[in-house]
Amino acid sequence: IEYLYVAGCSVTSSSKDGLELLVKKWCRTLIELDIGLTSDQKTVDWAVMALVENDEYLKLRKLNLMGTAVSLKPLTKLLNCCKTLASLNLTSCRALPRGMKRMYHSRDDVEGLVK
């Protein structure tokens, strides 16, 4: 699977580790991942950390976290290891500091977050 869109889907809320398991299984081939509107912070953080744990295989170019409560620590780890990420949606991410909550449309924009 290269494109996984589960934004607002029951898989993101029916079990705490369902999303993490999906991401772990397909992280080597994923190019786009949309987990926006996932309400549980731990679910999102675990999914992001599943990507980080497989950083040597990451090809992810587009990630949508809009409306989630993703934590700064797992997001920072992902940004440091995923050199292919060129589109990142952090709009309305309630656990992030002001100024970060927006859409990043290019690799340069995403790299600007790491600095």
Backbone bond lengths (Angstrom), bond angles and torsions (degrees), N, CA, C in turn:
res aa  C-N    CA-C-N  psi(-1)  N-CA   C-N-CA  omega(-1)  CA-C   N-CA-C  phi
1 I - - - 1.455 - - 1.530 107.94 -
2 E 1.321 116.04 129.25 1.465 121.11 177.50 1.521 112.16 -104.10
3 Y 1.329 116.70 -26.39 1.459 121.94 -176.62 1.524 108.82 -126.08
4 L 1.321 116.64 116.57 1.458 121.20 -179.34 1.518 108.81 -123.29
5 Y 1.322 115.45 113.81 1.463 122.14 -179.44 1.524 108.63 -117.15
6 V 1.322 116.62 107.17 1.457 120.75 179.55 1.530 111.08 -128.05
7 A 1.303 116.95 22.08 1.468 121.54 179.71 1.522 109.97 -58.50
8 G 1.337 115.39 124.14 1.454 120.30 178.15 1.516 114.43 71.92
9 C 1.307 118.09 5.80 1.466 123.39 -177.25 1.529 110.34 -81.71
10 S 1.309 117.36 151.63 1.463 121.23 -178.18 1.522 112.90 -64.15
11 V 1.328 118.79 -23.27 1.470 120.72 178.52 1.524 111.06 -60.79
12 T 1.311 116.59 -25.87 1.458 120.07 -178.69 1.518 112.45 -81.85
13 S 1.315 117.34 -12.76 1.462 119.65 -178.16 1.530 113.94 -125.44
14 S 1.317 118.70 -14.93 1.463 120.57 -175.95 1.530 113.18 -72.57
15 S 1.336 116.29 -29.32 1.464 119.36 174.96 1.522 108.02 -145.72
16 K 1.307 115.89 150.18 1.467 120.83 -176.18 1.520 112.17 -67.05
17 D 1.344 117.74 -30.44 1.456 119.16 -175.69 1.527 114.06 -108.95
18 G 1.319 118.03 3.94 1.466 120.81 -179.16 1.520 112.86 -60.03
19 L 1.310 116.13 -46.09 1.465 120.63 179.74 1.518 110.84 -67.67
20 E 1.318 116.66 -42.54 1.468 120.91 178.68 1.534 110.46 -58.53
21 L 1.316 117.19 -43.78 1.461 121.42 -179.73 1.528 111.44 -64.66
22 L 1.331 116.25 -40.68 1.471 119.74 176.17 1.524 111.13 -60.47
23 V 1.315 115.85 -46.83 1.465 120.64 -178.52 1.526 110.11 -64.74
24 K 1.323 117.99 -43.38 1.466 121.04 178.65 1.526 111.22 -59.24
25 K 1.329 115.81 -41.92 1.461 120.22 -177.51 1.528 112.12 -66.00
26 W 1.321 117.31 -39.48 1.468 120.73 -171.41 1.526 114.66 -110.33
27 C 1.315 119.09 4.57 1.469 120.54 -174.12 1.525 113.26 -60.94
28 R 1.308 118.28 -26.48 1.471 120.93 -178.47 1.523 112.52 -71.00
29 T 1.335 116.63 -22.37 1.464 119.65 -176.75 1.528 113.68 -114.27
30 L 1.332 117.35 -11.13 1.469 120.58 -175.43 1.524 112.70 -64.76
31 I 1.319 114.93 132.20 1.462 122.71 173.39 1.527 109.06 -108.53
32 E 1.344 115.75 -37.76 1.464 121.41 177.16 1.522 109.98 -129.23
33 L 1.341 115.02 136.59 1.459 121.24 176.98 1.516 108.96 -135.26
34 D 1.318 116.01 124.31 1.465 122.03 179.16 1.526 108.68 -120.18
35 I 1.339 115.31 105.07 1.467 120.67 177.09 1.528 109.94 -120.09
36 G 1.319 115.18 24.32 1.456 120.96 178.55 1.520 111.80 -56.30
37 L 1.319 115.48 152.97 1.463 124.04 177.56 1.523 113.72 65.86
38 T 1.328 117.15 17.47 1.455 120.73 173.23 1.520 106.76 -79.04
39 S 1.327 116.47 120.78 1.461 119.49 -168.26 1.528 114.90 -80.58
40 D 1.305 119.04 -30.97 1.458 120.65 -174.58 1.536 111.47 -84.36
41 Q 1.320 116.33 124.48 1.467 121.42 -176.86 1.527 112.09 -62.39
42 K 1.324 117.64 -44.87 1.467 120.36 -178.88 1.522 111.41 -62.66
43 T 1.314 117.30 -38.76 1.461 121.17 179.29 1.524 110.53 -59.81
44 V 1.323 116.18 -45.45 1.469 120.82 179.93 1.527 110.24 -67.90
45 D 1.321 116.69 -46.62 1.466 120.35 -179.56 1.528 111.32 -59.46
46 W 1.323 117.28 -42.65 1.466 120.80 179.52 1.525 110.99 -64.68
47 A 1.321 117.25 -38.97 1.466 120.52 178.33 1.529 110.72 -64.92
48 V 1.331 116.33 -42.73 1.472 120.47 178.45 1.534 109.37 -64.50
49 M 1.311 117.56 -42.04 1.467 120.38 179.42 1.535 111.76 -67.10
50 A 1.313 117.73 -29.33 1.466 120.67 175.08 1.528 110.16 -62.75
51 L 1.327 116.55 -35.34 1.466 120.51 174.99 1.522 110.28 -67.72
52 V 1.316 116.45 -45.62 1.469 121.91 -178.71 1.529 110.86 -59.79
53 E 1.318 116.35 -41.94 1.470 121.22 -178.28 1.527 112.59 -65.30
54 N 1.309 117.50 -17.58 1.460 122.15 179.55 1.524 111.08 -116.89
55 D 1.324 115.75 33.89 1.463 121.07 -171.78 1.525 114.26 -59.14
56 E 1.326 118.78 -29.39 1.473 119.40 -178.21 1.527 112.69 -69.10
57 Y 1.322 116.72 -15.47 1.469 121.09 -179.43 1.530 113.73 -105.96
58 L 1.321 117.71 -6.48 1.469 120.96 -171.68 1.520 113.38 -63.50
59 K 1.336 114.17 131.70 1.462 122.49 173.37 1.524 110.03 -124.10
60 L 1.317 116.27 9.62 1.460 122.89 -173.70 1.527 111.45 -57.67
61 R 1.335 115.77 126.27 1.469 120.99 178.71 1.524 112.24 -111.11
62 K 1.336 116.82 -25.93 1.461 120.08 -175.30 1.531 109.46 -136.64
63 L 1.349 115.45 128.82 1.458 121.00 -179.65 1.521 109.36 -135.88
64 N 1.317 115.94 125.69 1.461 121.53 177.52 1.518 109.09 -110.03
65 L 1.335 115.44 115.79 1.463 122.36 176.40 1.524 111.22 -117.39
66 M 1.313 117.24 15.91 1.456 123.19 -176.70 1.526 111.84 -51.41
67 G 1.330 115.68 132.05 1.451 121.19 174.37 1.515 115.00 73.02
68 T 1.336 117.41 13.90 1.459 120.14 177.59 1.530 109.32 -98.73
69 A 1.316 115.36 178.00 1.465 120.92 175.87 1.526 109.32 -113.69
70 V 1.325 116.38 38.68 1.461 120.27 179.59 1.528 109.53 -54.48
71 S 1.323 116.20 137.54 1.456 121.82 -179.11 1.521 110.66 -84.16
72 L 1.304 115.20 154.68 1.461 121.33 -178.27 1.531 112.25 -64.34
73 K 1.316 117.60 -39.71 1.469 120.82 -175.65 1.533 112.98 -62.18
74 P 1.345 119.94 -52.84 1.467 119.14 178.16 1.527 112.12 -64.41
75 L 1.332 117.30 -36.22 1.454 120.28 179.05 1.528 110.69 -63.86
76 T 1.319 117.27 -42.96 1.463 121.44 178.81 1.524 110.65 -62.42
77 K 1.320 116.69 -42.17 1.466 120.28 177.61 1.522 111.13 -60.57
78 L 1.328 116.30 -42.04 1.462 120.38 178.49 1.524 110.90 -64.11
79 L 1.315 116.64 -45.25 1.463 120.44 -178.89 1.528 111.30 -61.78
80 N 1.314 117.19 -33.85 1.462 121.32 180.00 1.521 113.37 -74.03
81 C 1.325 117.44 -25.33 1.465 118.73 -176.03 1.531 114.42 -107.21
82 C 1.321 118.00 -20.37 1.472 120.57 -176.19 1.530 109.75 -97.94
83 K 1.310 115.69 95.43 1.467 121.43 -175.72 1.529 113.15 -84.39
84 T 1.322 117.42 -2.40 1.467 120.76 -179.08 1.526 112.86 -99.42
85 L 1.326 117.42 -9.64 1.464 121.81 -175.08 1.533 111.11 -66.42
86 A 1.329 116.08 118.78 1.466 121.22 -176.41 1.527 112.82 -120.72
87 S 1.326 117.45 -6.95 1.461 121.40 178.45 1.521 108.19 -144.97
88 L 1.332 115.44 123.77 1.455 120.93 -176.45 1.517 109.43 -139.77
89 N 1.331 116.24 122.45 1.457 120.80 179.41 1.519 109.45 -105.18
90 L 1.328 115.96 110.14 1.460 122.83 177.82 1.526 111.67 -113.35
91 T 1.318 116.72 18.15 1.455 121.91 -179.83 1.525 110.14 -59.33
92 S 1.312 116.70 132.11 1.471 123.64 176.77 1.523 114.42 59.89
93 C 1.332 117.81 29.92 1.464 121.42 175.33 1.525 107.92 -83.17
94 R 1.319 116.29 100.84 1.462 121.99 -167.67 1.523 115.63 -67.25
95 A 1.321 119.59 -18.19 1.466 120.63 -178.78 1.537 112.67 -93.27
96 L 1.325 116.78 -1.67 1.468 120.28 -178.24 1.522 111.08 -96.82
97 P 1.330 116.68 154.45 1.465 119.85 178.89 1.529 112.16 -67.86
98 R 1.318 115.24 155.74 1.468 120.30 175.95 1.520 108.90 -57.99
99 G 1.308 115.39 148.80 1.449 120.37 179.78 1.522 112.80 95.94
100 M 1.324 116.87 -24.45 1.471 121.06 178.49 1.521 111.76 -93.29
101 K 1.321 116.34 -22.12 1.461 122.04 -171.00 1.528 110.64 -78.70
102 R 1.333 115.54 81.26 1.455 120.49 179.13 1.526 109.51 -160.18
103 M 1.301 115.36 -178.87 1.462 122.19 178.18 1.524 108.72 -92.84
104 Y 1.322 116.32 133.58 1.463 122.92 176.17 1.520 107.07 -111.19
105 H 1.343 116.14 116.72 1.466 121.34 -168.82 1.517 115.40 -97.92
106 S 1.330 118.73 -5.95 1.459 119.35 -176.73 1.520 110.64 -144.38
107 R 1.301 115.89 166.01 1.465 120.95 178.19 1.529 110.27 -61.38
108 D 1.323 117.17 -38.44 1.465 121.12 178.23 1.523 110.91 -62.43
109 D 1.340 116.56 -41.97 1.482 120.35 176.99 1.523 110.72 -60.44
110 V 1.313 116.17 -46.00 1.471 121.47 -178.16 1.531 109.56 -65.45
111 E 1.318 117.52 -42.67 1.467 120.93 178.72 1.529 111.36 -63.11
112 G 1.325 116.64 -29.88 1.457 121.32 178.12 1.525 112.83 -63.09
113 L 1.312 117.29 -23.40 1.465 121.92 177.47 1.521 111.95 -72.03
114 V 1.304 117.01 -29.92 1.455 121.93 -176.06 1.528 111.03 -76.07
115 K 1.302 116.62 -30.67 1.467 121.34 -175.96 1.501 113.18 -73.01
